[in-house]
């Protein structure tokens, strides 16, 4: 909470707070908490705040809005071992999800665009994650590198901009003066550098009641609310000058907002056609296409490959400073964790496999990228599975009977078998071999095995019979997509 007061513990709206479907992602609202604990929402620059649906009450405490979950995290500001409470707007329920090891009053908190929030007092700073079970980490103590020392102030609030930079308004209750500081959070120390003194109408602002601070998710501008009359102000970050946006009509003592909308896109490429035995490749790319955003974190990218594809390899490649782990395979599902996905960066899950038993027809599989709170995006690829790629005909040369799938004959007649293969897959094929077993009750006619249709530049070498099997090995030039090859041989009926 912005005010340096000992306040009641955050109350629970309901006991249940179990797992459920993903909440609506962060939207354009700024959430505000009144001194009564009532929660309100508004979309800046308008100052008109309305009571949140369900009339939730979180009994006083600094609040921050989860980047991915949309939860409202409140800190029960008792000054020691404060509880971290998550309010779930979708179900109007809340529960304690963590405890700070603090020994001083945590009066300011705010989330950044990477799913990490910060909570601070005049002597302690913590980070916590937007997760079903948040991870709370103690950071370096706050120090001011320019401007009045942090110990000179009594209150304030934290906001994190769309580029991940921290900001805080600090006020001195004795003088009424307020200052805007930029924050650099770190494990060793948290440094505050003075950006400007807060002014109104060209004069120093001396009311010391700017207890709330948040960036508008839509316009990325910095807003604060007057604690005494509920006036919404826009703060010029360069000069510290306040511009009134109108009265809210009541006191809102702390703000929480999503500093940036999370925009994760997912694209997938895969084979459009497949034949039995063909090698297949899928590429699933997650990208951070946010307009202003430091880095998305803790994303899970997964794809369930259709049954009938034997997975042969998997890997993850990145661009733009993204960081991903080693893909894991469980059955037909390949999963990889993306620990960091900066703006304009991408991470691609590459999956290779072989068609060992795909059913004839169209097979579609869908990939997902998700956080712990649910799916952010999906992408699908459809593969048309081709049936028999080789045709075989037989003609009775002795009786001059035309070629077909079957033919009549008498002992001593000569038959001509022709095998044709058309590449109906989605890629050229190289170094391939056709084979055929000499039919029962026939005898192979020596030297009758020949290549008939061969791609320009390719070589075709007949082989056999070996154990009753004839082969034709094609090398050099690939069979192009849609191209046909053919071979033939003669037998006599025994």
C-alpha positions as CSV (number, residue, x, y, z in Angstrom):
1,X,0.0,0.0,0.0
2,X,1.2,3.5,-0.7
3,X,0.6,4.8,2.8
4,X,3.1,4.0,5.6
5,X,0.5,2.6,7.9
6,X,-0.1,-0.7,9.7
7,X,-3.1,-2.1,8.0
8,X,-5.4,-5.1,8.5
9,X,-4.5,-8.4,6.9
10,X,-5.8,-8.9,3.4
11,X,-9.2,-10.7,3.7
12,X,-10.2,-13.7,1.7
13,X,-13.3,-13.6,-0.6
14,X,-13.5,-17.4,-0.8
15,X,-11.6,-20.4,0.4
16,X,-11.3,-22.1,-2.9
17,X,-8.6,-21.0,-5.3
18,X,-7.7,-24.2,-7.2
19,X,-6.5,-24.7,-10.7
20,X,-8.9,-23.8,-13.5
21,X,-9.0,-22.7,-17.1
22,X,-6.8,-19.7,-18.0
23,X,-8.1,-16.3,-16.9
24,X,-8.8,-13.6,-19.4
25,X,-5.4,-12.1,-20.2
26,X,-4.5,-8.6,-19.1
27,X,-6.8,-6.0,-20.8
28,X,-6.8,-2.2,-20.9
29,X,-8.0,-1.7,-17.3
30,X,-6.1,-0.1,-14.5
31,X,-7.2,-1.5,-11.2
32,X,-7.4,0.7,-8.1
33,X,-7.9,-0.1,-4.5
34,X,-9.7,2.3,-2.1
35,X,-8.9,2.7,1.6
36,X,-12.0,0.6,2.3
37,X,-10.4,-2.3,0.3
38,X,-12.9,-2.0,-2.5
39,X,-11.5,-2.6,-6.0
40,X,-12.3,-0.4,-8.9
41,X,-11.4,-0.3,-12.6
42,X,-10.9,2.4,-15.2
43,X,-9.3,2.8,-18.6
44,X,-7.0,5.9,-18.8
45,X,-7.0,8.7,-19.6
46,X,-10.5,8.7,-18.3
47,X,-10.8,9.2,-14.6
48,X,-14.2,7.5,-14.3
49,X,-13.6,4.5,-12.1
50,X,-16.3,1.9,-11.4
51,X,-16.6,-0.8,-8.8
52,X,-15.2,-4.1,-10.1
53,X,-17.7,-6.9,-10.9
54,X,-18.5,-8.9,-7.9
55,X,-17.8,-6.0,-5.5
56,X,-14.5,-7.5,-4.3
57,X,-12.7,-6.3,-1.2
58,X,-9.0,-6.8,-0.5
59,X,-8.8,-4.8,2.8
60,X,-5.9,-2.5,2.1
61,X,-2.6,-3.3,0.7
62,X,-0.4,-2.4,-2.3
63,X,-1.7,-4.1,-5.4
64,X,-0.1,-5.2,-8.7
65,X,-1.7,-6.9,-11.8
66,X,-0.2,-10.1,-13.1
67,X,1.1,-9.9,-16.6
68,X,-0.1,-13.3,-17.8
69,X,-2.8,-14.2,-15.3
70,X,-4.6,-10.9,-15.0
71,X,-4.8,-11.7,-11.2
72,X,-4.7,-8.8,-8.8
73,X,-1.9,-9.5,-6.3
74,X,-2.2,-7.7,-3.0
75,X,0.2,-7.5,-0.1
76,X,-1.3,-7.6,3.3
77,X,0.8,-4.7,4.7
78,X,1.3,-5.6,8.4
79,X,5.0,-4.7,8.3
80,X,6.4,-8.2,8.9
81,X,6.0,-11.5,7.1
82,X,3.4,-10.0,4.8
83,X,1.1,-12.3,2.9
84,X,0.9,-12.2,-0.8
85,X,-2.7,-12.7,-1.9
86,X,-3.9,-13.3,-5.5
87,X,-7.4,-12.2,-6.4
88,X,-8.9,-14.0,-9.4
89,X,-11.4,-11.7,-11.3
90,X,-12.8,-14.4,-13.4
91,X,-14.2,-16.3,-10.3
92,X,-14.2,-13.5,-7.8
93,X,-12.1,-15.6,-5.4
94,X,-8.8,-15.0,-3.7
95,X,-6.2,-16.9,-1.6
96,X,-2.8,-16.5,0.0
97,X,-0.2,-17.7,-2.5
98,X,3.0,-16.7,-0.7
99,X,4.7,-15.0,2.3
100,X,7.4,-12.3,2.2
101,X,10.2,-12.5,4.8
102,X,10.0,-8.8,5.2
103,X,10.7,-6.8,8.4
104,X,9.6,-3.4,7.1
105,X,6.4,-2.0,5.6
106,X,6.1,-3.0,1.9
107,X,4.2,0.1,0.5
108,X,4.8,-0.2,-3.2
109,X,4.5,-2.9,-5.9
110,X,4.1,-3.3,-9.6
111,X,4.4,-5.9,-12.4
112,X,6.6,-5.5,-15.5
113,X,5.9,-6.9,-18.9
114,X,8.0,-10.0,-18.4
115,X,5.8,-11.6,-15.7
116,X,8.0,-10.3,-12.8
117,X,6.8,-8.0,-10.1
118,X,8.6,-5.9,-7.5
119,X,7.6,-4.9,-4.0
120,X,9.6,-2.5,-1.9
121,X,9.9,-0.6,1.4
122,X,12.4,2.1,2.3
123,X,14.9,-0.7,3.2
124,X,13.8,-3.9,1.4
125,X,13.1,-4.9,-2.2
126,X,11.6,-8.2,-3.4
127,X,10.6,-9.7,-6.7
128,X,7.8,-12.2,-7.2
129,X,6.6,-14.1,-10.3
130,X,3.2,-14.2,-11.9
131,X,2.6,-17.9,-11.3
132,X,0.1,-20.2,-9.4
133,X,2.8,-20.4,-6.7
134,X,4.8,-17.2,-7.0
135,X,8.6,-17.4,-6.4
136,X,9.5,-14.6,-4.0
137,X,13.2,-13.4,-4.1
138,X,14.9,-10.8,-2.0
139,X,16.9,-8.3,-4.0
140,X,19.4,-5.7,-3.0
141,X,18.4,-2.9,-0.6
142,X,17.2,0.3,-2.2
143,X,19.7,3.2,-2.5
144,X,19.3,6.6,-4.1
145,X,22.1,7.5,-6.5
146,X,20.8,11.1,-7.0
147,X,18.2,13.2,-5.3
148,X,17.1,13.0,-1.6
149,X,17.8,9.7,0.1
150,X,15.1,7.1,0.2
151,X,15.0,7.4,4.0
152,X,13.7,10.9,3.6
153,X,10.4,9.6,2.3
154,X,7.3,8.1,3.9
155,X,5.2,6.7,1.1
156,X,5.1,5.9,-2.6
157,X,4.2,3.4,-5.3
158,X,6.0,1.4,-8.0
159,X,5.1,1.1,-11.7
160,X,7.1,-0.7,-14.4
161,X,7.0,0.6,-18.0
162,X,6.6,-1.3,-21.2
163,X,10.4,-1.5,-21.6
164,X,10.9,-3.0,-18.1
165,X,12.1,0.2,-16.4
166,X,10.9,0.7,-12.8
167,X,9.5,4.1,-11.6
168,X,8.4,5.2,-8.2
169,X,6.9,8.4,-6.7
170,X,8.2,9.0,-3.2
171,X,6.7,11.6,-0.9
172,X,7.8,13.3,2.4
173,X,4.9,13.7,4.7
174,X,6.6,16.5,6.6
175,X,7.3,18.7,3.6
176,X,4.6,17.4,1.3
177,X,7.1,17.3,-1.5
178,X,7.1,14.4,-4.0
179,X,9.8,13.2,-6.4
180,X,9.8,10.8,-9.4
181,X,12.6,8.3,-9.4
182,X,13.7,5.7,-12.0
183,X,14.6,2.3,-10.6
184,X,17.2,-0.3,-11.6
185,X,16.4,-3.5,-9.8
186,X,19.3,-5.9,-9.0
187,X,20.3,-8.8,-6.8
188,X,23.2,-6.8,-5.2
189,X,21.4,-3.4,-5.0
190,X,18.4,-1.5,-6.2
191,X,19.3,1.9,-7.4
192,X,17.0,4.9,-7.6
193,X,17.9,7.9,-9.6
194,X,15.9,11.1,-9.4
195,X,14.1,11.9,-12.7
196,X,12.2,15.0,-11.6
197,X,10.3,16.8,-8.8
198,X,6.6,16.5,-9.0
199,X,4.9,19.8,-9.9
200,X,1.4,21.1,-10.6
201,X,0.7,24.3,-12.5
202,X,4.4,25.1,-12.6
203,X,4.8,24.9,-8.8
204,X,6.0,22.2,-6.5
205,X,3.3,19.7,-5.6
206,X,3.2,19.8,-1.8
207,X,0.2,17.5,-0.9
208,X,2.2,14.2,-0.5
209,X,-0.8,12.2,-1.5
210,X,0.2,10.5,-4.7
211,X,-0.1,7.0,-3.2
212,X,-0.9,5.3,-6.5
213,X,1.1,4.8,-9.7
214,X,0.5,2.8,-13.0
215,X,1.2,2.9,-16.7
216,X,-1.8,2.9,-19.0
217,X,-1.8,-0.4,-20.9
218,X,-3.1,1.3,-24.1
219,X,-1.2,4.6,-24.2
220,X,1.9,3.6,-22.0
221,X,1.6,6.9,-20.1
222,X,2.2,7.2,-16.4
223,X,-0.7,8.0,-14.1
224,X,-1.2,8.7,-10.4
225,X,-4.2,9.5,-8.3
226,X,-4.6,12.1,-5.6
227,X,-5.4,10.3,-2.3
228,X,-7.4,13.2,-0.9
229,X,-9.8,14.1,-3.8
230,X,-9.5,11.3,-6.2
231,X,-8.1,13.4,-9.1
232,X,-6.4,11.3,-11.8
233,X,-3.1,12.9,-13.0
234,X,-0.9,12.1,-15.9
235,X,2.8,12.5,-15.0
236,X,5.4,13.8,-17.4
237,X,8.3,11.4,-16.8
238,X,10.8,14.0,-18.1
239,X,9.7,17.0,-16.1
240,X,7.5,15.5,-13.3
241,X,4.7,17.9,-14.2
242,X,1.1,16.7,-13.4
243,X,-1.8,17.1,-15.8
244,X,-5.3,16.5,-14.4
245,X,-7.5,14.0,-16.2
246,X,-10.5,14.7,-13.9
247,X,-11.8,13.6,-10.6
248,X,-12.6,9.9,-9.9
249,X,-14.9,11.0,-7.1
250,X,-13.3,9.0,-4.3
251,X,-9.8,8.1,-3.0
252,X,-7.9,5.3,-4.8
253,X,-4.8,4.6,-2.7
254,X,-2.9,2.2,-5.0
255,X,-3.0,1.2,-8.7
256,X,-2.2,-2.0,-10.6
257,X,-2.0,-2.5,-14.3
258,X,-0.4,-4.5,-17.1
259,X,2.3,-2.3,-18.3
260,X,2.1,-4.0,-21.7
261,X,-0.2,-6.4,-23.5
262,X,1.5,-9.8,-24.1
263,X,1.4,-10.6,-27.8
264,X,2.7,-14.0,-28.5
265,X,2.3,-15.4,-32.0
266,X,2.7,-19.0,-33.1
267,X,3.3,-20.3,-36.7
268,X,3.8,-23.8,-37.9
269,X,5.0,-25.4,-41.1
270,X,4.9,-29.1,-42.0
271,X,4.6,-31.5,-44.9
272,X,1.6,-30.9,-47.1
273,X,1.9,-34.5,-48.5
274,X,3.3,-37.7,-47.2
275,X,3.9,-41.2,-48.4
276,X,4.8,-44.3,-46.4
277,X,8.4,-44.2,-45.3
278,X,8.9,-40.5,-46.1
279,X,10.9,-38.3,-43.7
280,X,8.8,-35.4,-42.4
281,X,9.8,-32.1,-40.8
282,X,7.7,-29.7,-38.6
283,X,8.8,-26.2,-37.5
284,X,6.8,-24.4,-34.8
285,X,7.9,-20.8,-34.2
286,X,6.8,-18.8,-31.2
287,X,7.5,-15.0,-31.5
288,X,7.2,-12.0,-29.3
289,X,5.4,-9.4,-31.5
290,X,4.6,-7.0,-28.7
291,X,5.1,-3.3,-29.7
292,X,6.9,-2.6,-26.4
293,X,8.0,-5.4,-24.3
294,X,11.1,-6.6,-22.6
295,X,10.8,-10.4,-22.5
296,X,8.2,-13.0,-22.0
297,X,9.3,-15.7,-19.6
298,X,8.5,-19.3,-18.7
299,X,6.6,-20.2,-21.9
300,X,6.0,-23.8,-22.9
301,X,6.0,-24.7,-26.6
302,X,4.6,-28.1,-27.5
303,X,3.4,-30.2,-30.4
304,X,1.7,-33.6,-30.4
305,X,2.9,-35.4,-33.6
306,X,0.2,-37.6,-35.2
307,X,0.2,-41.3,-34.3
308,X,1.9,-43.1,-37.2
309,X,5.0,-40.8,-37.3
310,X,8.1,-42.1,-35.6
311,X,10.0,-39.2,-34.2
312,X,13.6,-39.3,-35.2
313,X,15.0,-36.0,-33.8
314,X,14.0,-32.7,-32.1
315,X,15.8,-29.4,-31.5
316,X,15.1,-25.7,-30.6
317,X,16.6,-22.8,-32.5
318,X,16.3,-19.1,-31.5
319,X,16.7,-15.6,-32.8
320,X,16.9,-12.2,-31.2
321,X,18.3,-13.4,-27.8
322,X,15.6,-15.9,-27.0
323,X,16.5,-18.7,-24.7
324,X,15.0,-22.2,-24.9
325,X,15.9,-25.5,-23.2
326,X,16.4,-29.0,-24.6
327,X,13.2,-30.5,-26.1
328,X,11.7,-33.5,-24.3
329,X,9.7,-36.3,-25.9
330,X,6.8,-38.1,-24.1
331,X,5.0,-40.4,-26.4
332,X,4.1,-38.4,-29.5
333,X,4.4,-35.0,-27.7
334,X,7.5,-32.9,-28.0
335,X,7.8,-30.0,-25.5
336,X,10.4,-27.3,-24.9
337,X,10.6,-24.5,-22.3
338,X,11.3,-21.0,-23.5
339,X,12.8,-19.2,-20.5
340,X,13.2,-15.8,-22.3
341,X,11.5,-14.4,-25.4
342,X,12.5,-10.8,-25.9
343,X,10.6,-8.4,-28.2
344,X,11.1,-9.3,-31.9
345,X,12.7,-12.6,-30.8
346,X,11.6,-16.1,-31.8
347,X,12.1,-19.7,-30.7
348,X,11.5,-22.6,-33.1
349,X,10.8,-26.2,-32.1
350,X,12.0,-28.4,-34.9
351,X,10.7,-32.0,-35.1
352,X,11.7,-34.6,-37.6
353,X,10.1,-38.0,-38.1
354,X,9.2,-40.7,-40.5
355,X,5.8,-41.8,-41.8
356,X,5.6,-45.3,-40.6
357,X,1.8,-45.8,-40.3
358,X,-0.1,-42.6,-41.1
359,X,-3.6,-43.3,-42.2
360,X,-4.6,-42.4,-45.8
361,X,-6.4,-39.1,-45.8
362,X,-5.7,-35.7,-44.2
363,X,-4.0,-35.6,-40.8
364,X,-4.0,-32.4,-38.8
365,X,-2.0,-31.7,-35.6
366,X,-2.0,-28.5,-33.5
367,X,0.9,-26.9,-31.6
368,X,0.5,-24.6,-28.6
369,X,2.5,-22.0,-26.7
370,X,1.3,-21.5,-23.1
371,X,2.1,-20.1,-19.7
372,X,1.2,-21.7,-16.4
373,X,-2.2,-20.0,-16.7
374,X,-3.2,-21.4,-20.0
375,X,-2.7,-21.3,-23.8
376,X,-1.5,-18.0,-25.4
377,X,-1.6,-19.2,-29.1
378,X,-2.1,-22.2,-31.3
379,X,-1.0,-23.2,-34.8
380,X,-1.9,-26.2,-37.0
381,X,-0.5,-28.1,-40.0
382,X,-2.4,-30.5,-42.2
383,X,-0.7,-33.4,-44.1
384,X,-2.4,-35.2,-47.0
385,X,-1.3,-38.9,-46.7
386,X,-1.0,-40.4,-50.2
387,X,-2.0,-44.1,-50.7
388,X,0.0,-46.4,-53.0
389,X,2.7,-44.5,-54.8
390,X,3.7,-47.4,-57.1
391,X,1.5,-48.9,-59.8
392,X,2.1,-52.3,-61.4
393,X,0.7,-53.7,-64.6
394,X,1.1,-57.0,-66.5
395,X,0.7,-57.8,-70.2
396,X,0.8,-61.1,-72.1
397,X,3.3,-60.6,-74.9
398,X,2.8,-64.0,-76.4
399,X,-0.9,-63.6,-76.8
400,X,-0.7,-59.8,-77.4
401,X,-3.0,-59.1,-74.5
402,X,-2.9,-55.4,-73.3
403,X,-1.5,-54.4,-70.0
404,X,-3.7,-54.4,-66.9
405,X,-3.7,-55.3,-63.3
406,X,-4.3,-59.0,-64.3
407,X,-4.0,-61.0,-67.5
408,X,-4.7,-64.6,-68.7
409,X,-1.9,-66.9,-69.8
410,X,-0.8,-70.4,-70.6
411,X,2.3,-72.3,-69.7
412,X,5.2,-71.0,-71.8
413,X,3.6,-67.6,-72.4
414,X,5.9,-64.6,-71.8
415,X,4.5,-61.8,-69.4
416,X,5.8,-58.3,-69.1
417,X,5.6,-56.5,-65.8
418,X,5.9,-52.7,-65.6
419,X,6.4,-50.8,-62.3
420,X,5.7,-47.0,-62.3
421,X,6.4,-44.6,-59.4
422,X,5.2,-41.0,-59.2
423,X,6.5,-38.7,-56.6
424,X,3.3,-37.3,-55.0
425,X,5.1,-36.2,-51.9
426,X,6.1,-32.6,-51.1
427,X,9.8,-32.8,-51.8
428,X,12.3,-34.3,-54.4
429,X,13.5,-37.8,-53.6
430,X,17.1,-38.8,-54.0
431,X,19.0,-42.2,-54.0
432,X,16.0,-44.4,-54.2
433,X,15.5,-48.1,-55.1
434,X,12.5,-49.9,-56.6
435,X,12.2,-53.6,-56.0
436,X,9.8,-56.4,-57.0
437,X,9.5,-60.1,-56.2
438,X,9.3,-62.4,-59.2
439,X,5.8,-63.9,-59.2
440,X,5.3,-67.5,-58.1
441,X,5.0,-70.2,-60.9
442,X,7.1,-68.1,-63.3
443,X,10.7,-68.0,-64.4
444,X,12.7,-64.7,-64.9
445,X,13.8,-64.1,-68.5
446,X,17.5,-63.4,-68.3
447,X,18.6,-59.8,-69.0
448,X,15.0,-58.6,-69.3
449,X,15.1,-56.2,-66.3
450,X,15.5,-52.7,-67.7
451,X,14.9,-49.0,-66.8
452,X,12.2,-47.4,-68.9
453,X,11.6,-43.8,-67.6
454,X,14.6,-42.2,-65.9
455,X,15.0,-38.5,-64.8
456,X,17.4,-36.5,-67.0
457,X,20.8,-36.8,-65.5
458,X,19.9,-39.7,-63.2
459,X,21.4,-43.2,-63.4
460,X,19.3,-46.4,-63.1
461,X,21.0,-49.7,-62.5
462,X,19.0,-53.0,-62.6
463,X,20.1,-55.7,-60.1
464,X,19.2,-59.3,-59.3
465,X,17.4,-61.5,-59.2
466,X,18.7,-62.2,-55.7
467,X,16.6,-64.6,-53.7
468,X,13.8,-64.0,-56.2
469,X,13.9,-60.2,-55.9
470,X,14.7,-57.7,-58.7
471,X,16.0,-54.2,-57.9
472,X,16.5,-50.9,-59.8
473,X,18.7,-48.4,-58.1
474,X,18.3,-44.7,-59.0
475,X,21.1,-42.2,-58.1
476,X,22.4,-38.7,-58.9
477,X,19.4,-36.6,-60.0
478,X,16.4,-36.6,-57.7
479,X,12.8,-37.5,-58.7
480,X,11.1,-34.1,-58.7
481,X,7.7,-33.5,-57.2
482,X,5.1,-34.9,-59.6
483,X,7.7,-36.8,-61.7
484,X,7.3,-40.4,-62.8
485,X,9.8,-43.2,-63.2
486,X,9.2,-46.7,-64.6
487,X,11.0,-50.1,-65.0
488,X,10.0,-53.5,-66.6
489,X,11.0,-57.1,-66.7
490,X,9.8,-60.4,-68.4
491,X,8.9,-63.8,-67.0
492,X,7.6,-67.0,-68.5
493,X,4.7,-69.0,-67.1
494,X,5.9,-72.4,-65.8
